[in-house]
Amino acid sequence: MNLCTAERTRYLKETDEGRDTMCTIMDKALKETAKEVSINIAKNLIRMGNDTHEQIAEATGLTLEEVKKLAGQAAS
């Protein structure tokens, strides 16, 4: 580990501002991952064709507009 990396790591671990930064980064990453999972589930449900768009939106937490957009993409 070079000096810059060591200093950055120390900053992120040992200061309130560094910990806040890491929390913000982790929260963003988790939200993005959850959204990707919801989109993949919606795509699978659309492909299977057993549920309405409203049901898919409710099951995944996506908006109805997002589900309709995904359905349109799947149809093309």
C-alpha positions, 0 to 999 in steps of 0.5 A, spaced: 500 500 500 503 506 498 502 512 502 497 516 498 492 509 499 494 509 506 492 516 508 486 515 504 484 509 508 486 512 515 481 518 513 476 514 511 476 509 517 478 514 522 474 521 521 467 522 522 467 526 515 471 519 512 466 515 515 460 519 512 463 519 506 463 511 506 456 511 508 454 515 503 457 511 497 455 504 500 448 507 501 448 509 493 451 502 491 446 498 495 440 502 492 443 501 485 444 494 486 437 493 489 434 497 483 438 492 478 435 486 482 428 489 481 429 491 474 431 484 472 425 480 476 420 485 472 424 483 466 423 475 468 416 476 470 414 480 463 417 475 459 413 469 463 407 473 462 403 471 468 402 478 471 399 484 469 404 490 469 400 493 475 402 486 479 409 487 477 410 494 479 407 492 486 411 486 487 418 489 485 417 496 487 418 499 480 413 504 478 408 502 473 411 507 468 418 503 469 414 496 468 411 499 462 417 501 459 421 495 460 415 491 457 416 495 451 423 494 450 422 486 451 417 487 445 422 490 441 
